[in-house]
Amino acid sequence: MDLPPFLAEFLQAFAAGVTVGGAYALMCIGLGIIFGSMRVINFAQGDFLMLGMYVAFYLTTGYGILSFLGPYAGPIIAAFLAGPVVFAIGWVVHRFIVARVTGLGVAASEGAGAYGQIIVTLGLSLILQNGGLIVLGSTPTGIRTPLSRSSWDIGPVLLNQARVVSFLVAVALVIAVYLFLARTRIGKGLRAAADNSTAAIYMGIDVDRAHRIAWSLGVGITAVAGGPYWRAHSRLRSG
């Protein structure tokens, strides 16, 4: 049975929006973890997404580390490995930069912490953007994988296989993050530090460490969100 053209176009647009939106939702979850735990709006979140794209790209094709896995499994594993790599980068960034403008010590100064956080995260964004342009260039690069060139036909809807896989990766990671925050000791510590930092300290929770984990986890999740696109590019602002 043929559907009316407008309905077929709606279903196609809806399917594309859901599959693409899964990765962006995953990035927003990372942003939410950072804001919920630290009360910090990370203006560099999108740039960590770009960093995750490049990590996945170079793990698969740039250095051929995962080339032995083939064109199907290689990019998927690279997307997951981008998370720990950017997690480690985020840990160092928080330890030496972000921690200077966050935490209980900064919160004691009225307004000072918020101004510093805005400046620092915007500065990180500019560094990642322009550093990516200088080191990696502005020409879009991507991994040639059969998934990105193939689609599944479900009635009038064409589902790009790469987008479907990225959506499934996002769903799996959302479930894993929920279980981590709800069931593990570290996750419960993050929630306690977010609810009441002072009470968490009295209960023996290292709030600064909890903030560091939250920051690193937030940017690491974002990196995984960028990996399944298998298309890396630096954000170039037009003048």
C-alpha positions in Angstrom: 0.0 0.0 0.0 1.5 3.3 -1.1 1.3 6.1 1.4 0.6 9.7 0.4 3.7 11.6 -0.5 3.5 14.1 2.5 3.1 11.2 4.9 6.1 9.3 3.5 8.2 12.4 3.7 7.1 13.0 7.3 8.0 9.4 8.3 11.4 9.7 6.6 12.1 13.0 8.3 10.9 11.6 11.6 13.2 8.5 11.3 16.2 10.7 10.4 15.5 13.0 13.3 15.3 10.2 15.8 18.5 8.4 14.6 20.5 11.6 14.4 19.0 13.0 17.6 20.2 10.0 19.6 23.8 11.1 19.4 22.9 14.7 20.3 20.9 13.5 23.2 23.9 11.6 24.4 26.0 14.7 24.2 23.3 16.6 26.3 23.4 13.8 28.9 27.1 14.5 29.3 26.4 18.2 29.6 23.7 17.5 32.1 26.0 15.4 34.3 28.5 18.2 34.4 25.9 20.9 35.2 24.0 18.7 37.6 27.1 17.8 39.6 29.2 21.0 39.4 26.6 23.7 38.4 28.9 24.5 35.5 27.8 25.2 31.9 30.5 23.8 29.7 30.7 25.9 26.6 33.4 23.6 25.2 31.0 20.5 25.2 30.6 20.6 21.4 34.4 20.9 20.9 34.9 17.7 23.0 32.4 16.1 20.6 34.7 17.1 17.7 37.6 15.7 19.6 35.9 12.4 20.0 35.2 12.3 16.2 38.9 12.8 15.5 40.0 10.1 18.1 37.6 7.6 16.5 38.9 8.6 13.0 42.6 8.2 13.8 42.1 5.0 15.7 40.4 3.5 12.7 42.2 4.9 9.7 44.8 7.5 10.7 47.2 5.0 12.4 45.5 1.8 11.4 45.2 0.6 15.1 41.8 -0.9 14.6 42.1 -1.7 10.9 42.4 -5.4 11.6 38.8 -5.4 12.8 37.5 -4.6 9.4 35.2 -1.8 8.1 32.2 -2.8 10.2 33.5 -3.5 13.7 36.5 -1.2 13.6 34.5 2.1 13.6 32.2 0.9 16.3 35.0 -0.1 18.6 36.8 3.2 17.8 33.7 5.1 18.9 33.7 3.3 22.3 37.4 3.8 22.7 37.1 7.5 22.1 35.3 7.8 25.4 38.2 6.6 27.7 40.7 8.7 25.7 38.7 11.9 26.0 37.9 10.9 29.6 41.6 11.0 30.4 42.0 14.3 28.6 39.1 15.7 30.6 40.6 14.5 33.9 43.8 16.4 33.2 41.9 19.5 32.0 39.8 19.5 35.2 42.8 18.8 37.5 44.9 21.7 36.2 42.4 24.2 34.8 38.7 23.7 35.6 39.3 22.9 39.3 40.7 26.4 39.8 37.3 28.0 39.2 34.9 25.3 40.6 34.4 23.6 44.0 33.4 24.7 47.4 36.3 27.0 47.8 35.3 29.1 44.8 31.6 28.9 45.7 32.4 31.0 48.9 33.1 34.0 46.7 29.9 35.5 45.5 29.7 35.6 41.7 33.4 35.0 41.3 33.1 31.3 40.5 30.4 31.8 37.8 32.5 34.4 35.9 35.6 32.3 36.1 33.7 29.2 34.8 32.3 31.1 31.8 35.7 32.5 30.9 37.6 29.2 31.4 35.1 27.0 29.4 34.9 29.6 26.6 38.7 29.6 26.5 38.8 25.8 26.3 36.3 26.0 23.4 38.5 28.5 21.5 41.6 26.4 22.2 40.0 23.2 20.9 38.5 24.9 17.9 41.6 26.8 16.7 43.9 24.0 17.8 41.9 21.6 15.7 42.1 23.9 12.7 45.8 24.4 13.1 46.8 20.8 13.8 44.1 18.8 11.9 43.0 21.3 9.3 39.6 22.4 8.2 38.9 19.9 5.4 36.2 17.4 6.4 37.6 13.9 6.7 35.7 10.6 7.3 36.0 6.9 7.5 34.9 5.0 4.4 32.6 2.3 5.8 29.9 0.3 4.1 27.5 1.2 7.0 27.5 4.9 6.0 26.7 4.0 2.4 24.0 1.4 3.0 20.3 1.7 4.1 17.5 -0.5 5.3 14.2 -0.2 3.5 11.3 -0.3 5.9 8.3 0.5 3.8 8.6 4.1 2.6 11.4 4.8 5.1 15.1 4.5 4.3 17.2 4.1 7.4 20.9 4.8 7.0 22.8 1.9 8.7 25.5 4.1 10.3 22.8 6.4 11.9 20.9 3.4 13.2 24.1 2.0 14.8 24.9 5.4 16.3 21.4 5.5 17.8 21.8 2.0 19.2 25.2 3.0 20.7 23.6 6.0 22.3 20.7 4.0 23.8 23.1 1.4 25.2 25.3 4.0 26.7 22.4 5.9 28.3 21.3 2.6 30.0 24.9 2.1 31.2 25.2 5.6 32.6 21.9 5.2 34.4 23.0 2.0 36.0 26.3 3.6 36.9 24.7 6.5 38.6 22.0 4.5 40.3 23.8 1.3 41.4 27.5 2.0 41.9 29.1 3.6 44.9 30.9 6.2 42.8 27.6 7.1 41.0 25.8 7.5 44.4 28.7 9.7 45.5 28.3 11.9 42.4 24.6 12.3 43.2 25.3 13.1 46.8 27.8 15.7 45.9 25.3 17.2 43.4 22.5 17.3 46.0 24.4 18.8 48.9 28.2 19.2 48.7 28.6 20.2 52.3 26.6 17.2 53.6 28.6 14.9 51.2 31.8 16.1 52.8 30.5 15.3 56.2 29.7 11.8 54.9 33.3 11.3 53.8 32.8 11.9 50.1 35.6 13.7 48.3 33.6 16.4 46.5 36.5 17.6 44.4 37.2 14.1 43.1 33.5 13.6 42.5 33.5 16.8 40.4 36.5 15.6 38.5 34.8 12.3 37.7 31.6 14.1 36.7 33.5 16.4 34.3 35.6 13.6 32.8 32.5 11.4 32.4 30.5 14.2 30.8 33.1 14.9 28.2 33.9 11.2 27.7 30.2 10.4 27.0 30.2 13.3 24.5 33.2 11.8 22.7 31.4 8.5 22.3 28.5 10.4 20.9 30.7 11.9 18.2 32.4 8.7 17.4 29.6 6.9 15.6 29.2 9.7 13.0 32.6 8.5 11.6 33.0 11.9 10.1 35.5 14.2 11.9 35.8 17.9 11.3 36.9 21.0 13.2 34.2 23.7 13.7 35.2 26.6 11.5 33.5 29.9 12.4 32.9 32.1 9.4 33.8 35.7 9.8 
